[in-house]
Amino acid sequence: MTNTTFSRRALLRAFAVTTVAAAPVMANATGFLRGAGDVRRLRMYNGRAGESLNMIYWVEGEYIAPALEEVNYFMRDWRTDGVTNINLRTVDIMSAAHNLMETTEPYTLLSGYRSPETNAMLRSRSSGVARNSRHMVGEAADLQMQSRSVSQMFNAARACNAGGVGRYSRSNFVHMDCGPVRSWGG
């Protein structure tokens, strides 16, 4: 008899593969998730932590709790290792914008959750960091991609019409959040 052990990540991957094979396509998705179908996936890379995430987190109207725990950990404050729950609408906006760009390249995550200490430190170095940043409550992400321009990412996120979208062309990233619908930057 062989003793086989599975890591949590391996079990999630096995579940995701099984779920994708069984999931039908939904043609009538509403709102900003039109075209998202019955399966939602998030693909990201975090260079600071050297980690990748390619995670199905929603299937047929249900969020997958263990997958969301992985997303929360992945988007942690890398400076303090602080983790918080990332707002589900923020995750959905990132996923929907990614789908609109029709690419399999993962986002590069520059900033997800930020502890108040990290936000204060960044604010002391840059006037572009908000005092009450949505990053501090798990409602925002700063993202970039190699295969898509800042303008392409910005336009995809704005097309979702679901939250805040900031274009930071000089710094080569786009901010996405689940706050009021608004946009800024150049």
C-alpha positions as CSV (number, residue, x, y, z in Angstrom):
1,M,0.0,0.0,0.0
2,T,1.4,3.4,-1.0
3,N,1.1,6.4,1.2
4,T,0.2,9.4,-1.0
5,T,0.0,12.9,0.5
6,F,-1.5,15.9,-1.2
7,S,-0.7,19.5,-0.5
8,R,-3.6,22.0,-0.2
9,R,-2.6,23.6,-3.5
10,A,-2.5,20.2,-5.3
11,L,-6.0,19.4,-4.0
12,L,-7.3,22.8,-5.2
13,R,-5.8,22.3,-8.6
14,A,-7.4,18.9,-8.9
15,F,-10.7,20.3,-7.9
16,A,-10.3,23.2,-10.4
17,V,-9.5,20.8,-13.3
18,T,-12.5,18.7,-12.5
19,T,-14.7,21.7,-12.2
20,V,-13.6,23.2,-15.5
21,A,-14.3,20.0,-17.3
22,A,-17.8,19.8,-15.9
23,A,-18.8,23.5,-16.1
24,P,-21.2,24.6,-18.9
25,V,-20.9,27.9,-20.7
26,M,-23.3,30.6,-19.7
27,A,-24.3,33.0,-22.5
28,N,-26.4,35.5,-20.5
29,A,-24.0,36.8,-17.8
30,T,-25.0,40.2,-16.6
31,G,-23.3,43.5,-15.9
32,F,-19.6,43.8,-15.9
33,L,-19.1,40.1,-15.9
34,R,-20.7,39.6,-19.3
35,G,-18.6,37.0,-21.1
36,A,-17.1,35.7,-17.8
37,G,-19.1,32.5,-18.1
38,D,-19.7,30.0,-15.4
39,V,-16.1,29.8,-14.3
40,R,-14.0,32.7,-13.1
41,R,-10.2,32.5,-13.0
42,L,-7.5,34.8,-11.7
43,R,-4.0,34.7,-13.0
44,M,-1.2,36.7,-11.3
45,Y,2.5,36.7,-10.7
46,N,4.2,38.4,-7.7
47,G,7.8,39.1,-8.5
48,R,8.6,40.3,-5.0
49,A,7.5,37.0,-3.5
50,G,8.4,34.8,-6.5
51,E,4.9,33.3,-6.5
52,S,2.4,32.6,-9.2
53,L,-1.4,32.1,-9.0
54,N,-3.6,30.6,-11.6
55,M,-6.8,30.0,-9.7
56,I,-10.4,29.2,-10.5
57,Y,-12.2,30.9,-7.7
58,W,-15.9,30.9,-8.8
59,V,-17.9,28.2,-10.5
60,E,-21.6,28.3,-11.5
61,G,-22.5,31.2,-9.1
62,E,-20.5,29.9,-6.1
63,Y,-17.2,31.3,-4.8
64,I,-14.7,28.6,-3.8
65,A,-13.6,29.4,-0.2
66,P,-10.2,27.7,-0.3
67,A,-9.4,29.4,-3.6
68,L,-10.3,32.8,-2.1
69,E,-8.0,32.0,0.9
70,E,-5.2,31.5,-1.7
71,V,-6.0,34.8,-3.3
72,N,-6.0,36.6,0.1
73,Y,-2.6,35.1,0.9
74,F,-1.2,35.8,-2.5
75,M,-2.2,39.5,-2.4
76,R,-0.8,40.0,1.1
77,D,1.4,43.0,2.1
78,W,4.8,41.5,1.2
79,R,6.6,44.0,3.5
80,T,4.8,42.9,6.7
81,D,3.3,39.5,5.6
82,G,-0.1,40.9,6.7
83,V,-3.1,39.2,5.1
84,T,-6.7,40.4,4.8
85,N,-9.8,39.3,2.9
86,I,-9.6,40.8,-0.6
87,N,-13.0,42.2,-1.6
88,L,-14.8,39.8,-3.9
89,R,-15.9,42.6,-6.2
90,T,-12.2,43.6,-6.6
91,V,-11.3,40.0,-7.6
92,D,-14.3,39.9,-10.0
93,I,-13.2,43.2,-11.6
94,M,-9.7,42.0,-12.1
95,S,-10.9,38.7,-13.6
96,A,-13.5,40.4,-15.9
97,A,-10.9,43.0,-17.2
98,H,-8.4,40.2,-17.8
99,N,-11.1,38.3,-19.8
100,L,-11.8,41.4,-21.9
101,M,-8.1,41.6,-22.9
102,E,-8.2,38.0,-24.3
103,T,-4.8,36.9,-23.0
104,T,-3.6,34.1,-20.8
105,E,-0.6,36.2,-19.5
106,P,-1.0,36.7,-15.8
107,Y,-1.1,40.1,-14.2
108,T,2.0,41.2,-12.4
109,L,0.8,42.2,-8.9
110,L,2.6,45.3,-7.7
111,S,0.4,46.0,-4.7
112,G,-2.7,44.3,-3.2
113,Y,-3.4,44.6,0.5
114,R,-1.3,47.2,2.3
115,S,-1.0,47.4,6.1
116,P,-1.6,50.9,7.5
117,E,2.2,51.0,8.3
118,T,3.1,50.2,4.7
119,N,0.6,52.7,3.3
120,A,2.0,55.5,5.6
121,M,5.6,54.7,4.5
122,L,4.6,54.8,0.8
123,R,2.7,58.0,1.4
124,S,5.7,59.6,2.9
125,R,7.6,58.9,-0.3
126,S,4.9,59.7,-2.9
127,S,2.1,62.2,-3.2
128,G,0.2,59.6,-5.3
129,V,-0.6,57.4,-2.3
130,A,-4.0,58.1,-0.7
131,R,-4.2,58.5,3.1
132,N,-7.3,56.2,3.3
133,S,-6.2,53.9,0.4
134,R,-8.6,51.2,-0.5
135,H,-5.5,48.9,-0.5
136,M,-5.6,49.0,3.3
137,V,-9.0,47.3,3.4
138,G,-8.4,44.8,0.6
139,E,-10.4,46.6,-2.0
140,A,-7.6,47.5,-4.6
141,A,-4.8,46.1,-6.7
142,D,-2.1,47.7,-8.7
143,L,-1.3,45.6,-11.8
144,Q,0.7,45.5,-14.9
145,M,1.2,43.2,-17.9
146,Q,4.0,42.7,-20.5
147,S,1.7,41.9,-23.4
148,R,-0.8,44.8,-22.8
149,S,-0.2,48.5,-22.6
150,V,-1.3,50.6,-19.6
151,S,-4.0,52.0,-21.9
152,Q,-5.3,48.6,-22.9
153,M,-5.5,47.5,-19.3
154,F,-7.1,50.8,-18.3
155,N,-9.7,50.6,-21.0
156,A,-10.6,46.9,-20.2
157,A,-11.1,47.8,-16.5
158,R,-13.1,50.9,-17.3
159,A,-15.3,48.8,-19.6
160,C,-16.3,46.8,-16.6
161,N,-18.0,50.0,-15.2
162,A,-17.7,48.5,-11.7
163,G,-15.2,50.5,-9.6
164,G,-12.3,52.8,-9.6
165,V,-9.6,52.6,-12.4
166,G,-6.4,54.6,-12.3
167,R,-3.9,54.9,-15.2
168,Y,-0.3,55.4,-14.1
169,S,1.5,55.5,-17.5
170,R,4.8,56.8,-16.2
171,S,5.0,54.0,-13.6
172,N,3.5,51.4,-16.0
173,F,0.6,50.1,-14.0
174,V,-3.2,50.3,-13.6
175,H,-5.0,50.5,-10.3
176,M,-8.3,48.6,-10.0
177,D,-10.7,48.9,-7.0
178,C,-14.3,48.1,-6.1
179,G,-15.1,51.6,-4.9
180,P,-17.4,54.1,-6.7
181,V,-17.2,54.0,-10.5
182,R,-14.6,56.6,-11.5
183,S,-11.3,56.9,-13.4
184,W,-8.2,59.1,-13.3
185,G,-4.6,59.4,-14.5
186,G,-2.7,59.8,-17.7
